[in-house]
Each structure stands twice: as C-alpha cells, then as structure tokens.
Amino acid sequence: MKVTINGNAGELPDGMTVAEAVRTLTALTSGVAVAVNDVVVSRGSWESTALAENDRVEVLTAVQGG
C-alpha cells in the first residue's frame, strides 16, 4: 500500500500497524510521537492501529540539547 511517512511517499505491506512502521524508522522506545492523517495515535494504540492506503504518517522524536 502507498503511504507517506514524514513527507516521503513509499510502499508498505498491507495491514502494517503504526508500531511496525515506527520500528522501521527508529530503534527508540521512548520520546516518540505518531500522528496518522493529522490525528495523534496514543502509544497504547500503536499495535492495534493498522495503516491504510494513502495514509499520511508523521513520526516525531524528542531531541534534547542546548
């Protein structure tokens, strides 16, 4: 299926979940937020939220510094 992640169009397997998509982008286990089609997906819902054709996904990671 075609999806856009962080502004980049690409192909993902049908039925891929938010959790699986996040794992393809980062190994971080904390400090990560996800929105699908401009709606924030709570971390507790990542495993059960399947992505669909033409979804827009934004994966944000917290950055610390000064």
N, CA, C and O atoms as a GROMACS GRO file, in nm:
protein
  264
    1MET      N    1   0.084  -0.118   0.000
    1MET     CA    2   0.000   0.000   0.000
    1MET      C    3   0.088   0.124   0.000
    1MET      O    4   0.200   0.121   0.050
    2LYS      N    5   0.038   0.230  -0.056
    2LYS     CA    6   0.111   0.356  -0.062
    2LYS      C    7   0.076   0.441   0.060
    2LYS      O    8  -0.041   0.462   0.091
    3VAL      N    9   0.180   0.488   0.128
    3VAL     CA   10   0.163   0.579   0.241
    3VAL      C   11   0.271   0.687   0.233
    3VAL      O   12   0.370   0.672   0.162
    4THR      N   13   0.250   0.793   0.306
    4THR     CA   14   0.350   0.899   0.316
    4THR      C   15   0.394   0.907   0.461
    4THR      O   16   0.312   0.930   0.551
    5ILE      N   17   0.524   0.888   0.483
    5ILE     CA   18   0.578   0.895   0.619
    5ILE      C   19   0.678   1.010   0.624
    5ILE      O   20   0.777   1.012   0.551
    6ASN      N   21   0.649   1.105   0.713
    6ASN     CA   22   0.734   1.224   0.729
    6ASN      C   23   0.760   1.291   0.595
    6ASN      O   24   0.872   1.336   0.568
    7GLY      N   25   0.657   1.298   0.512
    7GLY     CA   26   0.666   1.368   0.384
    7GLY      C   27   0.723   1.288   0.270
    7GLY      O   28   0.731   1.337   0.158
    8ASN      N   29   0.764   1.164   0.296
    8ASN     CA   30   0.822   1.079   0.192
    8ASN      C   31   0.725   0.968   0.152
    8ASN      O   32   0.685   0.887   0.236
    9ALA      N   33   0.686   0.965   0.025
    9ALA     CA   34   0.596   0.862  -0.024
    9ALA      C   35   0.670   0.730  -0.034
    9ALA      O   36   0.787   0.726  -0.070
   10GLY      N   37   0.600   0.622  -0.002
   10GLY     CA   38   0.662   0.492  -0.010
   10GLY      C   39   0.559   0.381  -0.007
   10GLY      O   40   0.439   0.406   0.003
   11GLU      N   41   0.608   0.259  -0.016
   11GLU     CA   42   0.523   0.140  -0.013
   11GLU      C   43   0.546   0.064   0.117
   11GLU      O   44   0.661   0.046   0.160
   12LEU      N   45   0.438   0.020   0.179
   12LEU     CA   46   0.445  -0.065   0.297
   12LEU      C   47   0.355  -0.186   0.273
   12LEU      O   48   0.261  -0.178   0.194
   13PRO      N   49   0.382  -0.296   0.341
   13PRO     CA   50   0.294  -0.412   0.328
   13PRO      C   51   0.153  -0.381   0.377
   13PRO      O   52   0.135  -0.306   0.473
   14ASP      N   53   0.054  -0.438   0.313
   14ASP     CA   54  -0.085  -0.420   0.357
   14ASP      C   55  -0.100  -0.465   0.501
   14ASP      O   56  -0.044  -0.567   0.542
   15GLY      N   57  -0.177  -0.389   0.578
   15GLY     CA   58  -0.206  -0.425   0.715
   15GLY      C   59  -0.098  -0.389   0.815
   15GLY      O   60  -0.110  -0.424   0.933
   16MET      N   61   0.007  -0.322   0.772
   16MET     CA   62   0.114  -0.283   0.865
   16MET      C   63   0.056  -0.191   0.972
   16MET      O   64  -0.026  -0.104   0.943
   17THR      N   65   0.099  -0.213   1.095
   17THR     CA   66   0.050  -0.130   1.204
   17THR      C   67   0.139  -0.009   1.226
   17THR      O   68   0.250  -0.002   1.173
   18VAL      N   69   0.090   0.084   1.303
   18VAL     CA   70   0.169   0.201   1.339
   18VAL      C   71   0.297   0.156   1.409
   18VAL      O   72   0.405   0.208   1.380
   19ALA      N   73   0.287   0.060   1.501
   19ALA     CA   74   0.405   0.012   1.573
   19ALA      C   75   0.509  -0.044   1.478
   19ALA      O   76   0.628  -0.016   1.494
   20GLU      N   77   0.468  -0.121   1.380
   20GLU     CA   78   0.562  -0.178   1.284
   20GLU      C   79   0.627  -0.069   1.200
   20GLU      O   80   0.746  -0.075   1.172
   21ALA      N   81   0.549   0.030   1.160
   21ALA     CA   82   0.604   0.140   1.081
   21ALA      C   83   0.706   0.219   1.161
   21ALA      O   84   0.811   0.257   1.108
   22VAL      N   85   0.677   0.244   1.288
   22VAL     CA   86   0.772   0.317   1.373
   22VAL      C   87   0.902   0.240   1.385
   22VAL      O   88   1.010   0.299   1.379
   23ARG      N   89   0.893   0.108   1.402
   23ARG     CA   90   1.014   0.026   1.415
   23ARG      C   91   1.100   0.028   1.289
   23ARG      O   92   1.221   0.006   1.296
   24THR      N   93   1.040   0.055   1.174
   24THR     CA   94   1.120   0.064   1.051
   24THR      C   95   1.197   0.195   1.045
   24THR      O   96   1.294   0.206   0.970
   25LEU      N   97   1.155   0.295   1.123
   25LEU     CA   98   1.217   0.427   1.119
   25LEU      C   99   1.316   0.454   1.231
   25LEU      O  100   1.415   0.524   1.211
   26THR      N  101   1.289   0.398   1.349
   26THR     CA  102   1.373   0.429   1.464
   26THR      C  103   1.376   0.312   1.562
   26THR      O  104   1.278   0.239   1.576
   27ALA      N  105   1.487   0.298   1.628
   27ALA     CA  106   1.500   0.196   1.732
   27ALA      C  107   1.463   0.253   1.869
   27ALA      O  108   1.462   0.181   1.969
   28LEU      N  109   1.433   0.381   1.874
   28LEU     CA  110   1.398   0.445   2.001
   28LEU      C  111   1.271   0.384   2.058
   28LEU      O  112   1.178   0.351   1.984
   29THR      N  113   1.268   0.368   2.190
   29THR     CA  114   1.149   0.314   2.254
   29THR      C  115   1.077   0.418   2.339
   29THR      O  116   0.968   0.392   2.390
   30SER      N  117   1.135   0.536   2.353
   30SER     CA  118   1.069   0.644   2.424
   30SER      C  119   1.094   0.775   2.351
   30SER      O  120   1.185   0.784   2.268
   31GLY      N  121   1.015   0.874   2.383
   31GLY     CA  122   1.032   1.003   2.320
   31GLY      C  123   0.985   1.007   2.176
   31GLY      O  124   1.033   1.088   2.097
   32VAL      N  125   0.892   0.918   2.140
   32VAL     CA  126   0.841   0.911   2.003
   32VAL      C  127   0.692   0.939   2.005
   32VAL      O  128   0.619   0.886   2.089
   33ALA      N  129   0.645   1.022   1.912
   33ALA     CA  130   0.503   1.051   1.896
   33ALA      C  131   0.465   1.025   1.751
   33ALA      O  132   0.545   1.044   1.660
   34VAL      N  133   0.341   0.981   1.731
   34VAL     CA  134   0.294   0.948   1.596
   34VAL      C  135   0.157   1.010   1.572
   34VAL      O  136   0.070   1.008   1.659
   35ALA      N  137   0.140   1.065   1.451
   35ALA     CA  138   0.009   1.112   1.406
   35ALA      C  139  -0.019   1.047   1.271
   35ALA      O  140   0.069   1.038   1.185
   36VAL      N  141  -0.142   1.003   1.254
   36VAL     CA  142  -0.186   0.947   1.126
   36VAL      C  143  -0.298   1.036   1.075
   36VAL      O  144  -0.400   1.055   1.142
   37ASN      N  145  -0.279   1.092   0.958
   37ASN     CA  146  -0.377   1.183   0.898
   37ASN      C  147  -0.412   1.296   0.995
   37ASN      O  148  -0.529   1.331   1.012
   38ASP      N  149  -0.309   1.352   1.058
   38ASP     CA  150  -0.320   1.467   1.148
   38ASP      C  151  -0.389   1.437   1.281
   38ASP      O  152  -0.428   1.530   1.352
   39VAL      N  153  -0.404   1.309   1.316
   39VAL     CA  154  -0.463   1.269   1.444
   39VAL      C  155  -0.357   1.192   1.522
   39VAL      O  156  -0.304   1.092   1.474
   40VAL      N  157  -0.326   1.239   1.644
   40VAL     CA  158  -0.227   1.172   1.727
   40VAL      C  159  -0.278   1.033   1.766
   40VAL      O  160  -0.393   1.017   1.806
   41VAL      N  161  -0.189   0.934   1.754
   41VAL     CA  162  -0.222   0.797   1.792
   41VAL      C  163  -0.150   0.769   1.925
   41VAL      O  164  -0.028   0.777   1.932
   42SER      N  165  -0.225   0.737   2.028
   42SER     CA  166  -0.164   0.711   2.158
   42SER      C  167  -0.077   0.586   2.150
   42SER      O  168  -0.108   0.492   2.076
   43ARG      N  169   0.030   0.584   2.226
   43ARG     CA  170   0.124   0.472   2.224
   43ARG      C  171   0.053   0.340   2.250
   43ARG      O  172   0.089   0.238   2.191
   44GLY      N  173  -0.045   0.338   2.336
   44GLY     CA  174  -0.119   0.217   2.367
   44GLY      C  175  -0.199   0.162   2.249
   44GLY      O  176  -0.241   0.047   2.252
   45SER      N  177  -0.219   0.244   2.147
   45SER     CA  178  -0.295   0.202   2.029
   45SER      C  179  -0.207   0.167   1.910
   45SER      O  180  -0.259   0.125   1.806
   46TRP      N  181  -0.078   0.184   1.921
   46TRP     CA  182   0.011   0.161   1.806
   46TRP      C  183  -0.001   0.021   1.750
   46TRP      O  184  -0.009   0.003   1.629
   47GLU      N  185  -0.002  -0.081   1.838
   47GLU     CA  186  -0.006  -0.220   1.793
   47GLU      C  187  -0.137  -0.256   1.725
   47GLU      O  188  -0.140  -0.344   1.639
   48SER      N  189  -0.245  -0.190   1.762
   48SER     CA  190  -0.376  -0.225   1.708
   48SER      C  191  -0.424  -0.132   1.598
   48SER      O  192  -0.532  -0.152   1.542
   49THR      N  193  -0.345  -0.029   1.566
   49THR     CA  194  -0.385   0.066   1.462
   49THR      C  195  -0.316   0.030   1.330
   49THR      O  196  -0.196   0.047   1.314
   50ALA      N  197  -0.397  -0.020   1.237
   50ALA     CA  198  -0.344  -0.057   1.106
   50ALA      C  199  -0.344   0.064   1.014
   50ALA      O  200  -0.436   0.146   1.016
   51LEU      N  201  -0.242   0.074   0.935
   51LEU     CA  202  -0.235   0.182   0.835
   51LEU      C  203  -0.314   0.141   0.712
   51LEU      O  204  -0.334   0.022   0.686
   52ALA      N  205  -0.359   0.240   0.637
   52ALA     CA  206  -0.439   0.215   0.517
   52ALA      C  207  -0.380   0.291   0.398
   52ALA      O  208  -0.297   0.381   0.415
   53GLU      N  209  -0.422   0.253   0.281
   53GLU     CA  210  -0.378   0.315   0.157
   53GLU      C  211  -0.391   0.467   0.167
   53GLU      O  212  -0.494   0.520   0.209
   54ASN      N  213  -0.286   0.536   0.128
   54ASN     CA  214  -0.281   0.683   0.122
   54ASN      C  215  -0.279   0.753   0.258
   54ASN      O  216  -0.300   0.874   0.264
   55ASP      N  217  -0.254   0.679   0.366
   55ASP     CA  218  -0.240   0.744   0.496
   55ASP      C  219  -0.118   0.835   0.496
   55ASP      O  220  -0.019   0.809   0.427
   56ARG      N  221  -0.126   0.942   0.576
   56ARG     CA  222  -0.014   1.032   0.599
   56ARG      C  223   0.030   1.013   0.743
   56ARG      O  224  -0.047   1.038   0.836
   57VAL      N  225   0.153   0.970   0.761
   57VAL     CA  226   0.205   0.938   0.894
   57VAL      C  227   0.318   1.033   0.927
   57VAL      O  228   0.408   1.056   0.846
   58GLU      N  229   0.313   1.088   1.046
   58GLU     CA  230   0.423   1.172   1.096
   58GLU      C  231   0.478   1.106   1.220
   58GLU      O  232   0.404   1.082   1.316
   59VAL      N  233   0.606   1.076   1.220
   59VAL     CA  234   0.674   1.016   1.335
   59VAL      C  235   0.773   1.120   1.385
   59VAL      O  236   0.865   1.161   1.314
   60LEU      N  237   0.754   1.161   1.509
   60LEU     CA  238   0.836   1.266   1.569
   60LEU      C  239   0.914   1.209   1.687
   60LEU      O  240   0.859   1.134   1.768
   61THR      N  241   1.041   1.243   1.695
   61THR     CA  242   1.122   1.200   1.808
   61THR      C  243   1.168   1.323   1.885
   61THR      O  244   1.202   1.426   1.827
   62ALA      N  245   1.170   1.309   2.017
   62ALA     CA  246   1.216   1.419   2.103
   62ALA      C  247   1.366   1.432   2.090
   62ALA      O  248   1.439   1.333   2.084
   63VAL      N  249   1.412   1.557   2.086
   63VAL     CA  250   1.555   1.585   2.076
   63VAL      C  251   1.591   1.676   2.193
   63VAL      O  252   1.523   1.774   2.223
   64GLN      N  253   1.700   1.640   2.258
   64GLN     CA  254   1.744   1.719   2.372
   64GLN      C  255   1.874   1.789   2.336
   64GLN      O  256   1.958   1.733   2.266
   65GLY      N  257   1.889   1.908   2.382
   65GLY     CA  258   2.013   1.978   2.353
   65GLY      C  259   2.004   2.124   2.396
   65GLY      O  260   1.906   2.167   2.457
   66GLY      N  261   2.104   2.196   2.364
   66GLY     CA  262   2.102   2.334   2.409
   66GLY      C  263   2.162   2.426   2.309
   66GLY      O  264   2.168   2.547   2.332
   0.00000   0.00000   0.00000
